[in-house]
Amino acid sequence: MADVVLSTSKHESYGASIIEALTAGVPVVSLDVGVAKEAGAIVVPQNQLKEAVLEVLRGGGVGVLKLSLPSAEVWAQEWKKTLQ
C-alpha cells in the first residue's frame, strides 16, 4: 500500500515498476523515462519532483494505467515467438 510512487531513474528501459504501481491504483510521479508518460504517470522535470509529490499527496488521487496491456495468453504467445 502506498500513497504515491516516486520514480527518479534517469534511465529506464521500460518502466515495469511504474506499470505495476499504476495498475494497483497508486499515482506515480516520474521523470520522463521509459513508458512513464504513455502509461499515465505524472511526468515532471527533476526540479519539480517535490512539488508534484506534494500535490498528489494533498489531492489524494489514484493512479490510472493508460496503456492497454495484452492478456496473459496473448503475452505468452508473443513471447514464444521470440524463442524461434
N, C-alpha and C positions, 0 to 999 in steps of 0.2 A: 504494500500500500504506500502510495506517495502522493503528494500534492502537486509536484512538478518534477520533471526530469530536466537536468541541465546538461547539454552536450557541448563540451568545449574543445572537442577534437579539431585540429586544424586540417587534418586529412582523414577521410573516411572512404573506404572503397564502396561501401553500400549504405550502412546505417541500420543494421538489424536491431540495435537497442532502441533506436528511435521508433521503428516499426512496432516493436513489442510494447513500448510504453503507450503509443497512440492506440494500439489495438486494445489495451487494457483500460482505455479511457483517461489516461494520465496526460496532461498537457506537456509539451516538450518545447523548451527554449533552446535554440541551437545556432551555431554559426552556419554559414551556407556550405555544408558539406554533404556528400553522398546524396541520398534522396530526401533530405530534410524538408526542403521546400515543397517538393512534389507530394510528400507523404502527409503534410499538414502541420508540420512543426512551425513554431513562431521563429522566424529566421531574422536575426539582427546582427549588426556588426559587433565585434568583440567589446568595444567601449560602451555598448548599450545592454549587455547581458544582465547586469544587476537590476536596471530599471525594468526590463522585460519580465524578469522573475518576480519582482515585487508586484508588478501589475497583475500577473497571473494569480499570485497568492491573494491579493486583495479582491480580485474578481471571482475567485472560486470556480472558474470554468473547468470544462472537461476537454480532454484531447479527443480528436476525431481523425481517424485514419482516412485519408482521401485517395489512397491507392486502391486499386482493385487487385487483390491477390488471388492467385489460382487456388482451386481446391486441392486437397492432398492428393487426390487421384491424378489430376492434370499435372501437378508438380512432379509426381513420381514418374509419369510417362515421359515428360520432357527431360528429366534427369537421366532416365535410362537411355535416351537417345544420345546423350553425351558420352556414354560408355562404348559406343560402337565405333 
